[in-house]
Protein backbone atom coordinates (compact mmCIF):
# COMPACT_ATOMS: atom_id res chain seq x y z
CA UNK A 1 0.00 0.00 0.00
CA UNK A 2 2.84 2.38 0.92
CA UNK A 3 4.58 1.66 -2.38
CA UNK A 4 1.38 2.43 -4.25
CA UNK A 5 0.97 5.76 -2.45
CA UNK A 6 4.60 6.66 -3.12
CA UNK A 7 4.14 5.74 -6.78
CA UNK A 8 1.06 7.97 -7.07
CA UNK A 9 2.82 10.89 -5.37
CA UNK A 10 5.82 10.52 -7.67
CA UNK A 11 3.57 10.47 -10.73
CA UNK A 12 1.79 13.65 -9.62
CA UNK A 13 5.13 15.34 -8.88
CA UNK A 14 6.49 14.45 -12.31
CA UNK A 15 3.34 15.82 -13.96
CA UNK A 16 3.60 19.07 -12.00
CA UNK A 17 7.27 19.49 -12.87
CA UNK A 18 6.51 18.86 -16.55
CA UNK A 19 3.69 21.39 -16.46
CA UNK A 20 5.84 24.02 -14.77
CA UNK A 21 8.67 23.42 -17.21
CA UNK A 22 6.32 23.88 -20.14
CA UNK A 23 4.84 27.03 -18.56
CA UNK A 24 8.33 28.52 -18.15
CA UNK A 25 9.35 27.77 -21.73
CA UNK A 26 10.36 30.91 -23.62
CA UNK A 27 9.97 31.05 -27.43
CA UNK A 28 13.25 30.74 -29.33
CA UNK A 29 12.52 34.04 -31.07
CA UNK A 30 10.48 36.91 -29.66
CA UNK A 31 8.52 38.84 -32.27
CA UNK A 32 7.92 42.51 -31.50
CA UNK A 33 5.05 44.29 -33.22
CA UNK A 34 5.15 48.07 -33.65
CA UNK A 35 2.15 50.16 -34.71
CA UNK A 36 2.90 52.21 -37.86
CA UNK A 37 3.27 55.70 -36.40
CA UNK A 38 6.05 56.33 -38.92
CA UNK A 39 7.21 54.57 -42.09
CA UNK A 40 8.40 50.94 -41.92
CA UNK A 41 11.91 52.09 -42.84
CA UNK A 42 11.94 54.57 -39.95
CA UNK A 43 10.46 51.98 -37.55
CA UNK A 44 13.30 49.56 -38.37
CA UNK A 45 15.89 52.29 -37.89
CA UNK A 46 14.70 53.56 -34.50
CA UNK A 47 13.86 50.16 -33.01
CA UNK A 48 17.04 48.33 -34.11
CA UNK A 49 19.19 49.44 -31.13
CA UNK A 50 16.37 48.59 -28.70
CA UNK A 51 16.00 45.05 -30.04
CA UNK A 52 19.77 44.51 -30.02
CA UNK A 53 19.86 45.59 -26.38
CA UNK A 54 17.03 43.20 -25.47
CA UNK A 55 18.78 40.31 -27.27
CA UNK A 56 21.99 40.88 -25.34
CA UNK A 57 20.18 41.38 -22.05
CA UNK A 58 17.79 38.42 -22.29
CA UNK A 59 19.80 36.13 -24.57
CA UNK A 60 16.85 35.53 -26.87
CA UNK A 61 16.48 36.49 -30.52
CA UNK A 62 14.16 39.48 -31.09
CA UNK A 63 12.52 40.11 -34.46
CA UNK A 64 10.63 43.19 -35.61
CA UNK A 65 7.10 42.79 -36.96
CA UNK A 66 5.35 45.60 -38.80
CA UNK A 67 1.93 45.99 -40.40
CA UNK A 68 0.22 48.47 -42.71
CA UNK A 69 -2.19 49.62 -39.99
CA UNK A 70 -2.82 49.48 -36.24
CA UNK A 71 -5.37 46.66 -36.61
CA UNK A 72 -2.66 44.50 -38.17
CA UNK A 73 -0.61 44.60 -34.97
CA UNK A 74 -3.67 43.87 -32.81
CA UNK A 75 -4.59 40.89 -34.98
CA UNK A 76 -0.99 39.68 -35.01
CA UNK A 77 -1.08 39.38 -31.23
CA UNK A 78 -4.54 37.87 -31.30
CA UNK A 79 -3.37 35.07 -33.61
CA UNK A 80 -0.05 34.65 -31.77
CA UNK A 81 2.18 35.96 -34.53
CA UNK A 82 3.86 38.33 -32.05
CA UNK A 83 4.70 38.10 -28.35
CA UNK A 84 5.30 41.77 -27.56
CA UNK A 85 3.95 45.00 -29.04
CA UNK A 86 4.30 48.75 -28.92
CA UNK A 87 0.74 50.09 -28.92
CA UNK A 88 -0.90 53.47 -28.58
CA UNK A 89 -3.36 53.70 -25.66
CA UNK A 90 -6.45 53.04 -27.81
CA UNK A 91 -4.91 50.20 -29.80
CA UNK A 92 -3.72 48.76 -26.48
CA UNK A 93 -7.19 48.62 -24.92
CA UNK A 94 -8.44 46.96 -28.11
CA UNK A 95 -5.59 44.44 -27.94
CA UNK A 96 -6.26 43.83 -24.25
CA UNK A 97 -9.89 43.06 -25.03
CA UNK A 98 -9.34 41.00 -28.15
CA UNK A 99 -5.81 39.62 -27.96
CA UNK A 100 -4.99 39.09 -24.24
CA UNK A 101 -2.45 41.93 -24.24
CA UNK A 102 -1.12 43.27 -20.93
CA UNK A 103 0.77 46.55 -20.51
CA UNK A 104 4.03 46.30 -18.53
CA UNK A 105 5.76 49.66 -19.08
CA UNK A 106 4.98 52.98 -20.75
CA UNK A 107 7.00 55.76 -22.32
CA UNK A 108 8.77 58.50 -20.42
CA UNK A 109 9.53 61.56 -22.53
CA UNK A 110 12.76 63.54 -22.62
CA UNK A 111 11.31 66.14 -20.26
CA UNK A 112 10.43 63.43 -17.73
CA UNK A 113 6.68 63.46 -18.39
CA UNK A 114 4.86 60.16 -18.89
CA UNK A 115 2.15 61.31 -21.26
CA UNK A 116 1.65 63.20 -24.48
CA UNK A 117 -0.90 65.43 -26.24
CA UNK A 118 -3.08 65.08 -29.30
CA UNK A 119 -2.71 68.10 -31.56
CA UNK A 120 -4.24 69.47 -34.76
CA UNK A 121 -1.74 70.96 -37.17
CA UNK A 122 -1.94 73.12 -40.29
CA UNK A 123 0.75 74.37 -42.64
CA UNK A 124 2.56 77.53 -41.60
CA UNK A 125 1.53 80.42 -43.83
CA UNK A 126 -1.69 78.73 -44.94
CA UNK A 127 -3.86 81.20 -43.05
CA UNK A 128 -5.56 78.27 -41.31
CA UNK A 129 -5.21 79.19 -37.66
CA UNK A 130 -8.39 77.88 -36.04
CA UNK A 131 -11.04 75.20 -36.35
CA UNK A 132 -13.33 77.84 -37.85
CA UNK A 133 -10.83 78.34 -40.68
CA UNK A 134 -10.98 74.62 -41.49
CA UNK A 135 -14.66 74.51 -42.45
CA UNK A 136 -14.94 73.07 -45.96
CA UNK A 137 -11.28 71.97 -46.00
CA UNK A 138 -9.58 68.54 -46.22
CA UNK A 139 -8.82 66.93 -42.86
CA UNK A 140 -6.72 63.84 -42.10
CA UNK A 141 -6.98 61.41 -39.22
CA UNK A 142 -4.26 58.76 -39.22
CA UNK A 143 -5.91 55.46 -38.19
CA UNK A 144 -9.25 54.46 -36.60
CA UNK A 145 -7.34 52.68 -33.80
CA UNK A 146 -5.14 55.67 -33.00
CA UNK A 147 -5.60 57.54 -29.73
CA UNK A 148 -4.19 60.96 -30.58
CA UNK A 149 -4.77 60.64 -34.31
CA UNK A 150 -8.45 59.74 -34.04
CA UNK A 151 -10.12 59.00 -30.67
CA UNK A 152 -9.11 62.16 -28.80
CA UNK A 153 -9.70 64.68 -31.62
CA UNK A 154 -12.92 62.92 -32.64
CA UNK A 155 -14.20 63.20 -29.06
CA UNK A 156 -13.23 66.87 -29.08
CA UNK A 157 -15.09 67.49 -32.35
CA UNK A 158 -18.27 65.76 -31.16
CA UNK A 159 -18.35 66.82 -27.49
CA UNK A 160 -16.78 70.28 -27.35
CA UNK A 161 -16.72 71.72 -30.87
CA UNK A 162 -20.17 70.24 -31.62
CA UNK A 163 -19.28 69.31 -35.18
CA UNK A 164 -19.47 66.12 -37.24
CA UNK A 165 -16.21 65.94 -39.22
CA UNK A 166 -17.76 64.25 -42.26
CA UNK A 167 -20.19 67.16 -42.56
CA UNK A 168 -17.97 70.02 -41.41
CA UNK A 169 -14.96 69.28 -43.60
CA UNK A 170 -15.09 68.95 -47.39
CA UNK A 171 -13.27 65.64 -47.15
CA UNK A 172 -12.04 63.39 -44.34
CA UNK A 173 -9.22 60.91 -45.04
CA UNK A 174 -7.13 58.39 -43.09
CA UNK A 175 -3.43 58.76 -43.83
CA UNK A 176 -2.25 55.49 -42.25
CA UNK A 177 0.34 56.89 -39.83
CA UNK A 178 1.31 59.96 -37.83
CA UNK A 179 4.27 60.59 -40.11
CA UNK A 180 2.04 60.39 -43.19
CA UNK A 181 -0.38 62.91 -41.67
CA UNK A 182 2.41 65.29 -40.75
CA UNK A 183 4.00 65.11 -44.19
CA UNK A 184 0.61 65.48 -45.90
CA UNK A 185 0.14 68.80 -44.10
CA UNK A 186 3.68 69.91 -44.93
CA UNK A 187 3.27 69.15 -48.65
CA UNK A 188 -0.24 70.61 -48.83
CA UNK A 189 -2.00 67.34 -49.67
CA UNK A 190 -4.38 68.00 -46.77
CA UNK A 191 -5.26 71.25 -45.04
CA UNK A 192 -5.06 69.93 -41.48
CA UNK A 193 -4.42 66.74 -39.56
CA UNK A 194 -4.58 65.29 -36.09
CA UNK A 195 -1.39 63.82 -34.65
CA UNK A 196 0.53 64.20 -31.38
CA UNK A 197 3.40 66.25 -30.05
CA UNK A 198 5.67 63.22 -29.49
CA UNK A 199 5.41 61.87 -33.03
CA UNK A 200 5.77 65.39 -34.40
CA UNK A 201 9.01 65.66 -32.42
CA UNK A 202 10.15 62.32 -33.87
CA UNK A 203 9.51 63.41 -37.45
CA UNK A 204 11.31 66.71 -36.82
CA UNK A 205 14.25 64.82 -35.25
CA UNK A 206 14.46 62.63 -38.36
CA UNK A 207 15.03 65.77 -40.47
CA UNK A 208 11.93 65.29 -42.63
CA UNK A 209 10.26 68.42 -41.29
CA UNK A 210 10.95 71.36 -39.00
CA UNK A 211 9.02 73.00 -36.21
CA UNK A 212 8.56 76.09 -38.37
CA UNK A 213 6.58 74.13 -40.97
CA UNK A 214 3.43 73.96 -38.84
CA UNK A 215 0.81 75.77 -36.80
CA UNK A 216 -0.59 73.91 -33.82
CA UNK A 217 -4.19 75.11 -33.64
CA UNK A 218 -5.43 72.75 -30.91
CA UNK A 219 -3.88 70.72 -28.11
CA UNK A 220 -5.58 68.15 -25.89
CA UNK A 221 -5.22 67.39 -22.22
CA UNK A 222 -2.51 64.91 -21.22
CA UNK A 223 -2.87 61.33 -22.53
CA UNK A 224 -1.21 58.35 -20.75
CA UNK A 225 2.02 57.38 -22.49
CA UNK A 226 2.00 54.57 -25.04
CA UNK A 227 2.67 51.13 -23.52
CA UNK A 228 4.81 48.12 -24.28
CA UNK A 229 2.48 45.13 -23.88
CA UNK A 230 3.04 41.39 -23.73
CA UNK A 231 0.81 38.54 -24.76
CA UNK A 232 -0.87 37.15 -21.66
CA UNK A 233 0.35 33.57 -22.08
CA UNK A 234 4.08 34.38 -21.89
CA UNK A 235 5.95 32.89 -18.91
CA UNK A 236 5.77 35.16 -15.87
CA UNK A 237 9.49 34.93 -15.16
CA UNK A 238 10.37 36.03 -18.67
CA UNK A 239 7.89 38.92 -18.54
CA UNK A 240 9.47 40.18 -15.31
CA UNK A 241 12.95 40.04 -16.88
CA UNK A 242 11.65 41.85 -19.95
CA UNK A 243 10.03 44.52 -17.81
CA UNK A 244 13.26 45.06 -15.87
CA UNK A 245 15.21 45.33 -19.13
CA UNK A 246 12.91 48.08 -20.40
CA UNK A 247 13.05 49.94 -17.08
CA UNK A 248 16.87 49.90 -17.21
CA UNK A 249 17.42 50.60 -20.91
CA UNK A 250 20.19 53.18 -21.57
CA UNK A 251 18.82 56.51 -22.78
CA UNK A 252 21.25 56.66 -25.73
CA UNK A 253 19.41 53.74 -27.33
CA UNK A 254 16.16 55.71 -27.35
CA UNK A 255 17.35 58.69 -29.39
CA UNK A 256 15.21 57.80 -32.40
CA UNK A 257 12.17 57.34 -30.20
CA UNK A 258 12.75 60.70 -28.51
CA UNK A 259 12.39 59.08 -25.08
CA UNK A 260 14.16 59.29 -21.74
CA UNK A 261 13.10 55.77 -20.80
CA UNK A 262 10.18 53.69 -19.56
CA UNK A 263 8.26 53.53 -16.29
CA UNK A 264 6.04 50.87 -14.75
CA UNK A 265 2.40 50.81 -15.79
CA UNK A 266 -0.64 48.56 -15.55
CA UNK A 267 -3.87 47.96 -17.41
CA UNK A 268 -5.98 50.25 -15.20
CA UNK A 269 -3.85 53.25 -16.22
CA UNK A 270 -5.76 53.17 -19.50
CA UNK A 271 -9.28 53.16 -18.06
CA UNK A 272 -9.54 56.85 -18.96
CA UNK A 273 -9.13 55.90 -22.62
CA UNK A 274 -11.88 53.30 -22.26
CA UNK A 275 -14.17 55.99 -20.85
CA UNK A 276 -13.33 58.37 -23.68
CA UNK A 277 -14.10 55.61 -26.21
CA UNK A 278 -17.54 55.15 -24.61
CA UNK A 279 -18.22 58.90 -24.77
CA UNK A 280 -17.18 59.07 -28.43
CA UNK A 281 -19.36 56.11 -29.39
CA UNK A 282 -22.34 57.52 -27.51
CA UNK A 283 -22.02 60.95 -29.13
CA UNK A 284 -21.48 59.53 -32.61
CA UNK A 285 -24.72 57.53 -32.33
CA UNK A 286 -26.79 60.66 -31.79
WOSULCOR-V167427 format. One line per field, one symbol per residue. ss: DSSP state (A for helix, B for strand, O for the rest). burial: # if it has 24 or more other C-alpha atoms within 12 Angstrom, else .. A space follows every 50 residues. Layout:
BEGIN
ss = ???
burial = ???
END
This chain:
BEGIN
ss = OAAAAAAAAAAAAAAAAAAAAAAOOOOOBBBBBBOOOOOAAAAAAAAAAA AAAAAAAAOOBBBBBBOOOAAAAAAAAAOOOOOBBBOOAAAAAAAAAAAO BBBBBBBBBOOOOOBBOBBBBBBOOOOOOOOAAAOOOBBBBOOOOOAAAA AAAAAAAAAAOOOOAAAAOOBBBBOOOAAAAAAAAAAOOOOBBBBBAAAA AAAAAOOOOOAAABBBBBBOOOBBOOBBBBBOOOOAAAAAAAAAAAAOOO AAAAOOOOBBBBBBOOAAAAAAAAAAAAAAAAAAOO
burial = .........................##..###########.###.##### #.###..#...#################.#################..## #########....##########....#..#..#..############## ########.....##...#..###############.#.########### ####.#..#...########..############...##..##.###.#. #.###############.##..##.##..#......
END
